[in-house]
């Protein structure tokens, strides 16, 4: 087992939610009764460990306890019971402009925020040019930060935090404010941190960002830990749980939609016969059998393929392929032919859907509609998911 960077052990944190509150002693005497409140459990018996050198995500709905837990890790809040143990130097970027004084210039705030995060003045002076260069605000570094945009705030604050050289970096959602170029720069920095064996803990509602960055995640719901482990499957289960119309079948298949049309069966075909395994380079077809309980004008049928670990590899639909389906009613069949399967050996899942002509209204969407194993065929290439038949000259 790898060493543990952060250990969260049976952490509980509660806050008082007041229904009636005496603001002063006079108010208590005049009203003749005490304040009325109830305890709100932001965290309730949460336990897990974060491995050293990993990028770890915290996911859950608003109010699930993610930010409270991150503040406990940063020692801004302390648990009512349980413990949070961090092994290494911690830097936290929890809010836009946290630790900044609005009247001071960007330059002064670099020194102020760096000092708050534990850097010495000589250390800040040595790293000052790197911090400003990473933030991209050099043109405005001597302007008061109250005149900065929220994006500039975040870029400067994040630049200071990562140059503290922390063993553990805590980041709460704020990267969503940065522009695309800055987010790419942050992602590259996270990769560099991982290579150097540092630990990053991220709170975000951006599922694509978490998929690309995180090795593991913890899913919180109403202050309780639902599960923790490998990122991709847990993120998918969390997303499925947010759909109010999602239904999980006895076989674990998840589907959602309004149901005017439903996919009855999805099959992978080779040489006209349903198969469970094909080879790289084979011609295959994917057949969708459906039932429409009413007439639907111009529906769109869609397919996608993901790897066994949830990497989105391919998608196709009848609208983009310029194959028009005028209307459906009752039962029927459509097929998508793939002349040459460009997948490396592995196990892949097929996702299938029926949507309206705008592709915004879902009649039926099925995850794990079918599974197919791909075996060695032609071409044989070195690795990855795709077999692109590369030729050297």
N, C-alpha and C positions, 0 to 999 in steps of 0.2 A: 504493500500500500504506500501511496505517496504521502509525504508529510502534510499535516493539516495547517492551513493558513488562518482559518477562522473556524472556531467551534462555537456553535449556538446550542445551549443545553437547557431545555425546558423553560424557555423565556416567556414570561408573562408581563404585559405592560397594560395598565388600565388608566383611564382618565375619568374625571368626574364630568358628567353632563348635567348642568343645572337647569331645572324647570322654574324654580324661584330662587333668587339669590339675594342675600343681604350684603350690599356693597360696603356698609359701614356698621359700627356698633349702634349708632343712633337708629339706623333702619331696622336692626334686629329688635331693639327695645320697642320702637313704635309699632312694628308689625306683630310683636309678641310671639314670634315663632322662628324656628331655625330655617336655614336654606333647605330647599328640597332638591335632591339630585339623585342620579343613578350612576352606577359604574359602567363605563363602556370599555370592553376588553379589545384594545387595538391589537394585542398579541396574546395568544392563549396556548401556552404549553408547546411552543415551537422548538424543535430540535433538528439540527442537521450539521454537517461539516462541509467546509469548502476546501478542496485540495489546493496545495501550494502550486502556483504556476498556472492555474486555470482561469478562464474567463467565465464567471458565474452570473446568471441572470435571476432576478426576482420578478415573477409575473403574478398577475391577479387583477381583479377589477379595482376601481377606485374605492378606497376605504378598506382594502383587504389587509393593510398593515405593512406594506412594502417599505414605505418611507420611514415609518416608525422603527422598523427593524434596522434599516440602514443607519438611522441616527443612533441607535443603540450600539451598533458596530463602531461608529465614529466617536462614542463616548459623549455625545451631545445629550442623549437621554440615558437613564439607567433603568434596567428592568426592576419591576416590583419583586419578582422572584426569578430564579434561574440565573444563568451567567452567559456572557459573551466573551470569549477569549480570542485575542488577535495576536498572532506571532509575527511581529515585524512592524516596521514603520508604516503608519497609516496616513494617507492624505484623502480628503473628502471634498467633493464638489456637489453640494446637495441642493443649492438654489442659485438662481441667476443672481450674480453679484454678491454672493455670500462672502462676508469678510471685507467688502469694499466700502469706502467712505465716499458718498456721492460728491462732496465738495473738493476732494483731492484729485489730483491729476492721475492719469493712468500710470505714470512713472512712480508716483508716491504710493499708489495702491499696490503696485508690484512688491515694493519693500514692505508695506503694511501686511498684505496678505501672506507673503512669504514668511514673515516673522511669526504670524499666527499659526502657520503650518509647521513651524519648527526650524526654519532655515536661519542661519546666521547671516549677518550683513555681508561679510566677505563672500559667502556662498552665493548670495543673491547677486552681488556685483559681478561675480564670475559668470553667472548664468543669465545675466540680464538680457544680453543681445539675443541669446537663443530663445528666451521667453517671448520677447517682442516679435522676433522673426516668426515663431510658430503661430502667434496670435494673429498676425497680419494687420495690426493696428498701429504700426510704427508712425504713420502720418499724423495720428491723433494722440500719441503717447503723452504729450504734455498738456492735453485738454482735460478739463474736469470730467470724470466718468459719468456725471449726471447727464451729460450731453450725448453719451454713447447710446447706440441702439441696443436692444436686448441681445442681438447676435454678437455685437462687439464685446458686451459684458461677458458673455459666456466664453468667447474665444480667449479673452485675456485671463479670466478666472481659471479656465481649464489649462491654459498654458502654464500658469504658475503652479497649479496642483501637480501636473505630471513632471515638472522639473524639480519637485521636492525629492525626486528619486525614491518614491515610496516602494516598499515591498508589497503593500496592499493599497489599491486605489478604489475608492467608493464613488460612484457616479449615479446621480438621481435625475433621469429624464432630461436634464438640461441640454443635452446634445441635440435634441430635436429642434432647438432654436437656431443652430448653426446652418449655414448654407451647404450645398452639396459638396463643394470643394473642401470645406472645413471638416465635414463628416467623413469624407474619404481620408483626410489627413489623420483624423482621430482613429479611424479603423486601422490605418497603417501603424499608428503608435501602439494600439492594443496588440497587434501582431508582434511588434518589436518587444513589448512587455512580456508576451508569452514566451518568446525565444529566450529572453533573459531570466525566465523563471519567476516573474512577478505575478501577482494575483490581481485581477480586476473584478469588482462586483458591480453589476449594472442593474438599475431599475429602468424599465422602458415599457411603453405600450406599442412600440414598433416591432411587430413580429418579424419582418424581414431582417431588421438589424440584429435581433436576438438570434435568429437562425444562423446568420453569417458569423457572428462573433462568439457565441457561447458554446462551451463544451457541456456544461450542465446548468440546470435551472431548478429553482424551488417555486412551486405554485402555492400561493396563499389565497385563502378564501375566508372572509369574516374573521381574520386574525388567527386562523388555524392552518396548519400545514396540510395540504392535500396530498402532495407527493413531491419527491425530489429525485433527480437522476439525469439521464441523458437528455439533452436539450430538445432535439427534434420531435420525438414522440410525445413528450409532455406538452410542448407548445401546441402540437396538433390537437391533443385532447383538451387543452385549455380553450383553444379556438372553438372546437366543437361544442364545448359546454356553454359558450356565450350565445349560441344560436338557440332561440327559444323553441324553434320548430324542429330541432335535430332529434332524430330517433336512432337508438342503437339496437340493432337486431340481435338475435340469439347467437349469431356467428361473429358478433363484434363489428359488423358492417355499419357504418354511420351514414345516414342520409337525411336530407332536408328538402323542403319545397312545399308548394301549395297543393300539389297532388292531382291537378287536372289531367296530367299525363305522368305516367310512372314507367321506369325502366324495369322490365320483368327479369331480364337476363342479359349479361354481357359476356361474350365468348371471344377468345383468341383462336383464329383458324389458320391452319397451314394445309395446303392442298385440299381445301374445301372441308376439312374435318376439324372439330374442336380439339385443341391440344393444351397441355399444361407446360410443355417445353418446346422451344424452337432453337435454332442456331443463329449466330451472327451472320448477317447477309441473306437470310431467308426472306422470301416474300410471304407476308402475313396479312391477314385481314382481321378487323375487330368488328364483330357483329353486335348490334344493339337491338334487342327485342323490347317493344314498348306496348303499353295500353293507354289510350286517351279516352277518358270518360265523357268528353264533349269535343266538339269541333274546335280545333286550334289552328288559326291562320298563321302561316309562315313561321313555324317553330324553327329553332336552331338546335341542332344536336352537336354536342362537344365531347372531346376526349382529351385526356392528359395522361402522361406517364411520369411516375416518380420512382426513384430508386428505393430500395428497402429501408434506407435510413432517411427518407423524406426529402431528398433533393429533387426539385422540380426540373424535369429534363425536356419535356416536349408538350405542346398543346396544339389542337387543331379543331376547327368547327366548320359546319356546313356553310355558314355565311362567308367566312374568310376564304374558304375553298371555292367560292362561287357556285356551290351546289344548292339550288333553291328547292326547298320543300314547300309546296304551295299550301297544303293543309294536312292535318292528321285527325283521324277519328277512329275509335276502336283499336284493334291490335294491328301491329305492323313491324317491319324490319328495315333497318338501314345498316349499311356496312361502310367502313373506311379501309381502303386498301393501302398498304405500305409496301412499295415495290421491293425495297431492300432494307432490312432491319439493321440500323446502324448503332446497335448496342453491344457493348462488351459483355462477356459472361457475368451473370449475376441474377438476382431476383428482383423483379419490378412489379409495381402495382399499377393498375389501370383505373383512372377516375373517369366517370361518365356523367353527362348532364343533358337535360332538356330545358331550354329557356325560351323566352319570347323573342320576337324579331329584334328588339333593342338590346337583348342579352342582359337586361337588368332585373327581369322578373324570372325567378326560378320555379319551374314546375317540379323538377326532381333533380337532385344532385347526389351522387353516390360515391363515397370514398371506398377504396378497396373493392370496386365493382368486379375486378378479376385480378388474378396474379399470374405471372408468366415467368418461367425460368429460362434464361438465355444461356446456351452452351457454346463451346468453341465452334466456330465455323470459319467463314472467309469474309474479311481478312482477320488474321491474328495480329493483334497489336499489343503494345507494352503495358497499358493500364488505363485507368480512368473509367468513365461511364460510356463514352462514345467510341465507335469504331468508324473512323473517317477515311480509312483506306489511304493513308498517307504514302506518297511515293517520293523517294530520294533520287537526286540526279547530280 
